[in-house]
Amino acid sequence: MVKGGTIAEGQYTTKGTCPTVPRYYFMALLRLKDRSYSGIAFCFEHKSSHSGSVSSYAMTIDELEEFTGIDFFCNLNDRLENAVESTISKDVWGL
């Protein structure tokens, strides 16, 4: 699991003397079950409330990588990384 907040230009705010506040928070998950890998990612805007279910914020890890500019799970072999990061199966994750 990888969790974080965005800090790229335009993706954060500064409030007076407060430190930088990320505009978005994200999470990328990788799971190995029964010798099979699956992955899913989420990205939420930092605000007081959200509409819709958690499922509506689900995306592929590739989509999150494009948004953040971060290469998650780069230690996987390329074939496995490409397969896992390009698809999601919401039912595998109970969504």
C-alpha positions, 0 to 999 in steps of 0.5 A: 500500500502507498498513501500520500498527498499531491504536492505538484504545482497547482495541487496544493494550497498554503494557508497563512503560515501553515505548511502546504496542504495537499489538494488531493490524497491518494492510495494505491493498493497491491494484493497477492492472493492465491498466487494472483496479483490485483491492484486498485487506486483511489484519489480524493479531493481534500474537502469536508465531504464527498458524494457517491460511494468509495467505488466511484473514486476507484481507478487503475494504478496507471491512471493514478500514476499519470495524475501524480507523476509517481511510478508505484510498484516499480520493483515488480517485473515489467510484465506483471507491473503492466498487467496489474496497474492497467486494470481493476476488478472492483468485485475482487476488492469488494466494491 
